[in-house]
């Protein structure tokens, strides 16, 4: 049985550490203005804001409950 020989040579890559790499030119955001949002995007962002506020209040309540600061408000 004949074997096929491959002439494929391995590729070598030069790895450069980010601290030793040449800094790249950053984009400037001056003068871009506000991004136009559709009503569905605006609604989604408001729902997300409400959800995050609710989760923050629930976390604060849980922490205060664990600390024993809410024992006067228990029924």
N, C-alpha and C positions, 0 to 999 in steps of 0.2 A: 504494500500500500504506500502510495506516495504522500509525502507531507508537503504542504504548501508553506513556503517561506515568505514571511512578510518583510517588506522593506520599510515598515513604519518605524520612524525614530521617535523617541519620547520627547515631548515638549517640556522645556524648562521655563519657569516663570520667575521673574525678579520680584521679590516681596519687599516693599518699602514700608517701614514703620510710619504711622501717621504723624508722629512728632518730628520725624526727619524729612517728611515730604514737603514739597514746595507749596506754600499756601495758594489757594485758588482765589480768583477774583469773585467777590461777593456781589450779588444783585442788589441794586438800590430800590427801595420801595417808596421813595419820595415822589409825590405827585401822582400816585396811582388812584387815590380817591377810594370811595366805598364800593364794595361789591354789590351789584344788584341781586336781590333775593326774590324768588318767586313766593307767592303766598303759602304754598305747601312747605317750602323750606323754612319760612318764618314761623309757621305753626309748629313744625317739628322741633325747632330750636326752643320755642316757648314750652312745649311739652317736656323736652329734655331738661330745661331749667327748673320746671316745677318738680320733676322727678328727683333731681339732685337736691333741691331744697327739702323735699319730703324725707329723703334718705338721711340728710344731715340732721333734721329735727329728730328722726327716729334714733339715730346714733347718739345724739346728745341726751335724749330721754333715757336710753339704755345705760349710758355712762353714769348719769346722775342717779339712776335707780341702783346700780351696783355700788355706788359710793354711799348710798343711804341718805341722800339729800332729799328724797321724795317720800320719806316715810310719813310725813304729816299729810300728804295728799291722798294716801291710800284709803279706800273705803272699807 
